[in-house]
């Protein structure tokens, strides 16, 4: 960084900070991952300054899960997706706040606007994180991507009142890893010359796409670290683990050819609900899915998208997650089609087990113009589409509660 003053009291000229970043390739790297620090929890702390020094958990009721936890709450072992009853036991003094998604989305959009003023190549991953490609922006911003990112972080902190952590590297995989290295309010760098040394002793789970199941399989095969993984050829990894074997081979060597894609299409749209009590009966489970199907259909229509597949999500009373999917003959954005596809999937899984959560998703998204074409084998499809169009029109004028299908009348919970 460009510094003012002697090293002991130096400040960065780009952002005015005492915290300095030094790396041999600092000004040559241009792919970044920006992640807001404990976003939901810090939004609440920003809006309620009296909570600044208190542990804060954003989440649902006793049977819900933690949506976000501030760093003070994390000291007690609280983390996102943890059951609320467990979080309350670990941190009984925490202030628990119900999530206010409309507020978070509004703030997330403002942060996105600031990023887009820095570079048009912004690929959102969620409401509070994104990849940025700052290639070719040095002349525009009068400094290297690293200096521009430092100013960006300062601007978000000043204008929005939230801190972010930034990872800078030469590809998306390493930039994402780097952003987690120095949280909160961090700025970490992984360059081409130190990537191999950085990765070699890391656990294989650091690779994007290696979830719990694949991690267990790899460990059973004696692959626990990147060093272990690098002992295997690409062909052998693909033969053993399928397509992801290619990613394992390349990411283990710090290679990632994915580009930062602005306006990257969503891969799925879903909705879910956690029950107040565990549910085992198929009829009750099926009854709960209709409002979720309507919610997903509404989101598809607003986004101009349609799903080629339907995914059912269930979580058992012992927190095991089940997903079941079915491919559709034609893309759909109709709640009725989602419901009819999910219903037999639910009935197949309702074998006496008790469930605490159910969800429905439309996957493999495509252009909404392709949704629900006429089908000679299903002459009612056109009628269903017209009924939903009429319902949507009434709700647009009078609100969501103005009109319902009969099966929705028993789903007020």
N, C-alpha and C positions, 0 to 999 in steps of 0.2 A: 504494500500500500504506500501511497505518497504521504510522508509524515511531516508533522510540524513539531519542532522541539527536540531535545535530547531523548534517547531511548527510554529513560526512566519515566519521563513525563510526556512522552509523545502522544499525539492524537492523530487519527487518520483524517487527512484533508477532505476525503470524500464524504464521511459521515460524522466526524467529530468525536468518535469513540476512542476510549483508551484501550479497549480490547483489540488486539492486532492479530492478523493472520499472515503467516509467512509460509511460502511454498515456492519451490523453484519454478513450477509451471503455473503459478497463480494467474498470471495475465495472459496465458495461452489457452485457457479452458473456457468453454462457452455453453455447456449443458448444465442446467441447474434444476434442483428440486427444492421447492419452497413449501414449508409445512408450518401452519399456525400452531403455536404452543398451547396444548390443552384447550383447544378452541372454545368449545361450549362453556367450560368452566371459567375460562378467563374472560369471556364476554360477560358472564354474570358478575365476576369480581370487578370488572370495569364499571358496570352499571350500579354496583353496590359497594362502594369503597370500604364500607365497614367490614366487608368479608376478606379484605386483602390478606390478612395474616391468619385466616381460618381455613381448615380443610373443607373443600367444596366438592360435592358429588352431584352431577346432573344425571337424573334417571327417573324411572317409574316408581310405582308403589312397591310394596313388600315383595310381590311376586314378579316384578319387572327386573330389568338388568341395568347395569351402569352404562349410561351413554358416554359419559366423560368424567374424569376425575382430575382435579388440579394436582400439581406436583407435590403439594404438602400431603394430600390424601394418599398419593402413591407411596409415600414413605411408609405408610401403614400396610401396604400391600394391596391397596385397592387398584383395580384396573378396569378398562372398558370391557363390556360384555360379561362382567362378573355378576352373578345373581345379587340383587339388592340386599337380601337378608344376610348374605355373607359379608358384603361391604359394610353394612351397619355394625356387624359384630367386630370387624377388624378396626373400624374407625367410628366408635359410637358418638364422638363429639362433632362429627361432620355435619355441615349444613347441607341438606338435601333439597335440590331444586328441580321441579318438573321441567323438562325441556320445552323450549318455546321456539319451534322450528322456523316459524315465519320470521322471527327476529334474526336467527342465525343465518338464514338464507339471504336476508337483506344485507347483512354485514358481509357475508361471503361474496355477494355480487359486487359490493364496493371494493373489496380487496382485489377481485378479479379485474375490475376496471383499471385499478392502479397498475396491475401487472401488464395489462394490454397496452397501457401508455408507455411501458418500458420496451416491450417487444410484441409483435403480432403473433409470434409463435408460442402460444400458451396452450398447454394440454391439461385441462382440469382432470384430476383423479377423484376428487370429492369436493364438498363444499369449502374445505379449508386447506387444500393442497393441490399443487400443480407442477408439471414440468415446464421449464422455459428454455428456449433456444435463443441465445443472444448473439449468434453468429452475425457478423457484419454490422453490429450496432456501435462499434467503438467510435466511429466518426460522428454518428448522430448524438451520442451522449458525452463525447469528449473524454473518453476513458475506456479502460478494458471492461469486459463483462463483470469481472470481480468487483471493480469499483462501482459499476452501475448497480450491482446487486446489493452492495453495502448501502448505497443511497436508497434503494427500493425498500430495504428492511427498515431504515430510519424513517422513511416517509409513511409506511404503514403504521409504525409505532406512533408517529406524531399525529397523523390524520385520523386513524381509526382507534388508536389506543390499545393495540394488541401487539404482542411480540411474535416474531417468526424465527424459525431456524432454516438455514440454507445449506444445501450440499452442492458442491461444484465439482464437475468432473468432465470427462470427454465422452460419456455416454449415460443413458438413463439409469441403467442398473446401478452403476457406481454412484451417481448423483443421489439416488434415493437412499442408498446405504449411508452416504456421507451426511445427509441431513439429520440422521438419528444419532450421530456421534457426539454432538456437543450441545444437546438440549438442556434447558431452554435457552433461547436467544443466542443460538449458536451459528457458526459459520465454519464448515469443515470442507477440506479439499482432498480429493484423491486424484493424483496425476497418472499419466501413462507409465512413468518410470517407477512408481512405487506401488502400482496396483497389484502386481503379482505378490510382492512381499506382504502387502496388507491382507490379501485374501487367504494366503496359503494355510494359515492355522485356524481360520474362522470355521465355525460349524456349518455343515452343509445346509442347514435350515436358513441361512442368510440369503440363499438364492430365491429370487421371486418365483412363486409358483410351487415351492416345496412346502406343502402343508403338513399337518400332523401325520396323515396316513402315509404319504410318500416318504417323509422323514423316517418313520418307523421301518418302512421297507428298505430304505437305503442303509439304515443302521444294522438291520438284520443281515444285509449283504456285506457288512464290514466297512461301509462308507459313512464316516462320521464327520470328517473335515474336508475342506477343499483339497487339501493335500491327498487324501484318500481318493477323492473323485478324479484327480488328475492322473491317477495311475491307469485309468481306463480310456480306451479309444472311443471315438464318437460312434462308430458302427456298433460296437459292443453295448454302449449305453442305450442306443436306440433299439437294439434287439431286445434288451432286457426291460426297458421302461417306456418304450414307444416314442412318440414324437417329442415328448419333453426331454428325452435323452440328448437331443441336439442342443437344447437350451442348457442343460446341465454341463455339457462339454464346453460350450462357448463361454457361458457366464463364469465358469471356474477359471477361465483364462482372461477374464476381464473384457470379453468381447460382447458387444451388444449393438446390432445394426439397426435397431428400431429408431425411427425418426420421431421427433416431437411433432405431434399432429394437432394443429389447432382445429377446433370443432370436431374432435373425434367423436363418432357416434356412440351413444350409450349401448351397452351390450345386453342389458336387460332392464325391465321395469317391474317392480314387485311391491307388495304390501303384506304386512303380517300383524298379528295380534297375540298378546299374551293373555291367557285366561286367568280369571280370578280364582278358579279352582281347577285342578287337573280334570281332564275330560277323556273318557274311554269310549263312549257310545258313538257309533258311526253317524247316527242321525244328528246328534248335536254337533259333531265336527263338520258335517256337510252343511248344516245350518249356518255355521260361522263363516263359511267360505264365500257366501254370496256378496256381502258388502265389500269384501276384499277384491273380488272379481270386478265389481263396479268401480272401485277406486283405481285398479290397474287399467281398466278400459278407458276411464276418464283421462288418465295420464297419457296413455297411448294416443288418444285422439288429439289431445292438446299439443303433443309433440309431433304429430303427423307421422306416427310410426305404427307398425303392426308386428306381431310376433309370430314366428314360424313354429315356436315350441312353447309348451306350458310346463312349468315346474312347480311341484308341490313341496313345501317345506314343513316338517314336523319336528318338534323337540320333545323328547320323552321326559317323564318326571324325574329321571336321573341325568337330565341335561345331555343326552345323546341326540345328535342332529341327524335327521333322515331327509334325503331329498329324492324325489321320484319325478321323472320327466317323460313327456310324450311329444313326439313330433307331429305336427299338424299337416294335413294335406295341402291346405292353403293358409297364407298368413291371415291373422285376425286381429281386430281391435274391439271385438264384441264381448261384453261381459258374459253373455249367454254361452258363447263358445268356450270361453275360459272355464265357466262353471261346469258345463257338461263334460269337459275333458278332465277336470280335476276330480269330479265326483267319484268315478270308479277307482281312481288312484287312492282316494281317501278310504273308500270301502274296503279296498284290498289290505290296507295297513291297519284298519281298526279291528285288531285281533285280540282285544282285551288289554293291551298296553294302555297306560295312561299318558296323556300328552298335556304339556303346559303351554305350547305355542303352536300356531298354525300360520302358514303363509302361502301366497300364490304369486307366481311370477310369469311374465311373458319374456321369452328369450329368443335369441337369434333374430334380432330386430331388422326390419327392412322398411322400405318406403310405404307409408300408409295408403298410397294410391293403389297398392296391390292387395289391400285387405278385402277379404270376404267376397270373392267373385261369385257370380251365379253358379249354382251347382244343381244339375239335374237330379242327382241322387238325394239332394236335401232341398226340396222346394220351399221349405219354411225359412231358409236362410235370409232371403230378401225381405220377408215379413219381419223377421227378428231385427234386421238392420233398421228397418223403418220405425219399428217400435222404440228401439233405443234412441234413434235420432229424435223422435218426438219427446221422449222422456228427457233427453239432454236439453232440448229447447225449452221445456217447461222449467227445468232446474236452473237454467241460465238466467231466466227472468225472475223466478220466485224463490230460488234457493234449493239446496239439496233435499230438504225434508218435504218439499211441496208434493212430490209424487214418488210412489214406490211400487215395485212389483210385489205380488202377494207374498213370495217367499222371504222378502226383506222385512216384513212386518214383525217377525219374531226375533229380529236381530238388533235390538236396540242397545244391548249391553256394550 
